[in-house]
Amino acid sequence: MRAIKGLIAALAAIAASQAAADTTIIHAGSVLTDAESSPSGPATITVTDGKIVSIEEGFAPTPEGATMIHLDEHVVIPGLIDLHTHLSGETGSDFRDVTVNPAEWYTLVAAKNARITALAGFTTVRDLGSRTDQVTQSLRRATAEGVVPGPRIVTSARTISIVGGHGQQNNGFHKHVADALDPGFTCTGPVECAEKVRMASKYGADLIKFPATGGVLSQQGRGLEAHFTDEEMRAMVDTANSLGLNVASHAHGARGIEAAARAGVQTIEHGTYIDEDAAKAMRENGTILIPTLMAFQGIKERLGKGIYTPVVEEKVRAVSAYAESIVERAIMYDVKMAFGTDAGVFPHGQNAREFGLMRKGGMSDKEAFASATTVAAEVLGLENEIGRIAPGFSADIIAVKGNPLDDVTVLEDVDWVMVRGRVIE
């Protein structure tokens, strides 16, 4: 009798626990679980406590206490992933703003852009360089806990650069002004560079980012080839790997791309001048290219409008001639690519315009869609959590009117977004 009473009590506890769970029922016109599948017919997705529980054919009844979302005219697909964003960055901001804007300002800007990015269908982002310390680390926690609406955030926090190089915040100023500003994370020599990696890890970076080459929008005209030495790059990669961190490397010049790939970076960001030797090094080391085509589109659209300083304008014109063929060359050289945009160089929320540019470069609709879902999830090491709709996965789900496998540009118009089981309003 005591055993029966115990069983009854246990069953009651389970029932009470299920009743208390936060459950959402989604009725979808069709479900596209991943790039290797085809859209289903009408289906029901059950989400409980932020996780996908099941996907059933037809419209199942809604349990008592659950929330119903009806998307019978939509294709429901996995949330998108952008592997290169700058949430605290704003298009058209002057480089001199760093002299007057406090860290609190950039935190508010980043929170605003996080919501805009999520509403555009991007439920996970990799943020590769913030304006000030702890901005994206704090935002990462805030979006995870639902304090502010936004995507899942994986962040490199501050960029590690050479003294006077791309990523250093105080370039372009008179010496006494530069000396008063935050110099950023800079290093010279393998030992110092290894130390900066450890510092980045200490302050919460999920990965490490360093510019292997000069940059287009930075206030220095030292060219777009390799800036760090081979020894410095290897020291940063080896140290990062010893701490369980991957490395993303901004790289434009071909020899800088090649050197960074040989050093063992996981991803090359931009890859403007990629050539056969650079591609060979990437293939041999399993390095993935993030083309960021929207960044090139964004800077090209602002040429000749007095937005850039003369030194930057000259670099923009130089890279523009090569940007449109990056994907074409990567395909020709058999280099693996994943989705990333450099949002912040262009307005946040326009991230999905990258898909059309990737297709124009020679990728199929299916390949472009996969690059922002399953492939991007693999880059993050989250392939068992995000990038597809499946039981046990995070409820990162969006709805569009159209099949992205037939026309990937339908992703430019997202009607509904859920991140970690929370609907983004």
N, C-alpha and C positions, 0 to 999 in steps of 0.2 A: 504493500500500500504506500509506504514511504517513497519507494522508487517511482511509482506512478505519479505521485504528487510532485516529485522532483522533475519528472519529464514534462508534466503539464506546466510547471513554472518556467522551465527552460523554453518551451514552445511559446509561452506568453511573452517571455523576454525577447525572443526573436521577432515575434509579430510586432511588438512595441518598437523595437529597433527599426524595422522596415517602415513602419508608419511614420517614424520620426525622420527618416532619410529624406533628403531633398531630391525629388524625382521629377524629371521633365520628359514628356512624351512628344516626339516630333513626328508629325505626319508629313511625309515628303512625297512630292509627285514622282520622283525617282531619286535613287541614291547611286552616286559614283564613288565607290570605296577607295579607289586608287587609279593610277594611270594605266595599270595593266588590266583593268576591269572594263565592263560596259555598264551604262546606266541601267538600273533595274526598272521595274514597274513601280506602282505605288508601294510605299514601305513605311514601317514604323521604327524609329530609333528610340530606344529607352536610355536615358541618361540619369544616373543616380550618383549624387555626391561628386560631381565633376568628371565621372568616368562613363564611357559608353558601356552599357550592360548587354544590349542585344540589338539586332537588326532583323526585323520580321517582314515577310511579304504582307501587303495589304495594310489597311488602317485598323490597328488593334484598339480596343476600348481603353479609355483613360482610367487608371485606378483612382480610387477616392483619395483626395489630398494631393494628387500630382498636378503639375502645370501642363497645359496643352498648348502646343505651338503648331499651327496649321500652315504648311508650305506646299499645298497640293499643286501649285502651278510652277514649282521650282525644282531644279536639280540641286540636291544637297551633296556637298563635296567636302573633302578635308580642308581645314584652314591652311592658308598659304604661309610660306616661310621666306623671309628676306634675310639673306646672310650678310648684308652690308648696309647698315643704316647709321645715322648720327642724330639721335632723337633730340639732343640739346642744340643742334645746329639749325639755323634758319637761312633760307635762300635770300640773297641780296644783302645780308648783314655785312657791315664794313669791318675789316680786320682790326680797325682801331677801337671797335666796341669793347674789346677785352680790357681796355684801360678804364672803363666807367661802369660796366655791368658787374654786379656782385654775383656770387655763386647761387644765391637764392633765385635770381632772375632766370638763370639757365635751368634750374630745377623746375620752375613753373612752365617754362617753354617746353621742356622735355615731357612733362605730364600732359600738356596740351597735344603734343605731337604723338604721344603714345595712343591717345584715344582716336585721333585721326587715322593713324596707321591701322589700328584694329578695325575701325569702321570700313576701311578699304579692303578688308578680307585677310589681312596679315596677322595671324594669331601667334606667331613666334618671330622674333627678330634677333639677329646678332648685331649688337651695337659696337662699332669699331672706333671708339675714340670720343670721349666726352670733353666738354669745355673746362670743367673743374673737377676736383676730387669729390668722389662719392655721389655724384649726380645720378649716374645710371645704376650704381649699386643700390642706392636708396629707392630708385624707381623700380628696379627689379623686384625688391621686396614689396613695394606698394601694389604693383599689379598682381603679384602672386597672392597677396592677402586680400585683394579686392578693395583696397583703400581708394585706389583710382582705377578707372577703366583703361585697359590697355593690353598689349600682347605679352606673352611669355618673353622674358628678356635674358639673353646670354650676352655678357659684356666683356670687352677687353679693358674697360675703364680708360686709363690714360695711355696714350701712344708713346712708345720708346723711340726716340730719334737721336740723330747725331746733333752735336752742338751746331746751331744755325741751320738745321735741316727741316725738312717737311715734318710737321707735327709739333714743332716748338712754337709756343704761343707768343713769345716776345720778339719775333723777327720783324724787321721793317721799321723799328723805332730808333730814335736817338738813344745813345748809350745810357744816359742817365735815366731815361724812361724804361728802357729794356731791363736795366738792373733792378728797377723797382717792381717789375712784373714777375709773376710766377714763370720760371723758366721751363716748366714742364719736366718730363722724364727724359733726360739726355744722358748719354754715356760715351766714353772714349776708351777703347781697349776691351779685350775679352773679359777681364775680371770685373771691371765696372759695369759692363753690360749684363753680365750674369747677375750681379747684385741688383740691378734695376728690375730684372725679371722676378727675383725673389721678393722685392718690395711690392711689385704689382700683385703678386700672389698673396702677400700678406694683407693687402688692403682690398681683397675680394674679387680680383679679376678671374673670370671663368676661362679665359684664354689670353694669349699674348699677341699684341700687334706691334710690328715695327715697319717703317718704310725702308725697304731695301734700296730704293732709288729716290731721287728728287720728286717733288710733287708739282702739280699744275697750279693750284690755287694758293700755294704758300708764297710769302714775300721774299723769295730768294731766287736768283737766276743762275744757279750752279748746275744746270742741266738735269736731264731725266735718267741718267745712268746710275750705276751703283754708287751709294754713299757709304754704307758700312763696309768694312773689310770682310773677307771670307771668314777670318778667325772670329770676328765679333758676331757675325750671324750664327756661326756654329755654336758659339758659347751661349747665345740666347736660346737657340732651339734645344740644345742638349739640356740646359738648365730647366727650361719649361717642361720638357718631356720627363725629366726626373721628378717634377712636381705633379705629373699627371695632366699637364696642360698642352693643348695644341697651339700652333702659331699661325697667324694670318699675316701675310706680308704684302703691303702696298708696293707695287712694282710696275714701272712703265717701260724702261729701257730693256732691250733683249738680254744684255749681259747681266743686268741686275736681276732679271727674272731667272736666268740660268743659275746664278750664284745662290739665290734664295732657295731654289728648288734643290740644288746640291746640298745645301745646309740642312734640308729636311723639313721645310715649312709645309703645313698641311694645305694651305690655300694661297694662291696668288690673286690679289685684288687688282683689277683693271687689265693688266697684260697688254698694254697698248701696242708695243712693238714686238710682240711675240714672233719668233722666227723658228726655223727648223731645229737649231741647236738648243734653243731655250725649251722648245716643246719636247725634245728628246730627254732633257734633264727632268722635266716634269713627269713624263711617262715613267722613266726609270725609278723615280722616287715617289710615285703615286700622288703627285701634287695636283690639286684641282683648281681650275680657273673660275673666278667669279668676274664676269665681263663688265658689270656695272655700266651698261650701255646708256641708261637714262642719265647718268652723270655727264657723259659726253654731250648728250642731247641738250641737257639743261644749260651747260656752260656755253655751248655754241649759240643757243637762242639769246644769250645776253651779251654777245660780242658787239663792240662798237656803240655801246649805250652809256659809256662813262661809268660802268659799274666796277670794272677791274682796273687795277693800276697798270701802267705800261708793261712792267715785267711779266705780270700775269697774263695780260692780253696776248703777248707774244707767244707764251707757252700754250695758251688755248688754241691759237691758230695752228701751231705746230702739230698738236695731237689730233685735231679735228680731221685732218686728212687721213688718219689711220684708223680712227675709231670705228667707222662703219664696217671694216673688214675683220675685226677681231674674232667674231664668231666664225666667220668663213675660214679664217686661217686655223683656228683651233680645231674645227672639223677636219680640215685637210691634214693636219698633223696628228689627228686622233688623240686630242687632249680632252679629258673629262671636264665637264662644266656643271656648275650649279648656279642657282638663282641669287643674285644680289644686285642692288641698285645704286647705293651711295646716296640714299634719300637724305635730304638736308642740303645737298648740293643743288637739288631741284626741290620743288614743294612737296612736303610730306602728304601722303594720300594718293599721289600719282604713281605709286610703285608699280602697279600692274601694267603700266604702259611699256614696261621692260619686255613683256611677253611678245608684243608685236615686233619689237626690234630684234629679238632673238629669232623669231620666225623669218623676218626679213634677211637675217644673216645666214639662214639655211637650216635651222632646227625645225623639226616637225612640231605640230601642235601638241602631240603626245609627249615628245621629248621636253618641250618647254614647260608643260604642266608638271611632269615628273621632276624637273629640275627644282621646282619650288615646293615640292611635297616630299616624296620618298627619298630623292637624292639629297636634298637639303637636310632632311632628318638624319641621314647617315653621316653627313659632315659633322653634325652636332653630337653624334653618338646617341641620338634619341629615337632611333628607328623603331624601337619597341614601345614608344610612347606617343609620338606624333607623326604626321605625314600621311595617315590613312584613316579611314573610318572602320574600326574593328572593335569587338568586345575587349575590354581591358585597357583600351587606349584613352588618352585624355580627350574630353569632349571639346575639341577644337574643330568647329564645324561652321561652314558658311553656305549660303544659298544664292544661286544665280539662275537667270532664265536662259538656259542654253547649255550645250554640252561642250566643255572646253577641249575635248579630244577632237571635235570637229572644227571648232573655232576658239582658239585660246584667248582671243581678245574679249570674249564675254566676261572674263575675269576683271575687266575694267569697271564693271557695273555690278557691285555686290549689294544685295538687298537685305541680308540678315547675317548676323555674326554671333557666334558663341565662343568664348574662350574659357577653358577649364570649367565648363558647365555654366558659366555666367553669360547671360545675353548682354551684348554691348549696345546700349541705347544711343 
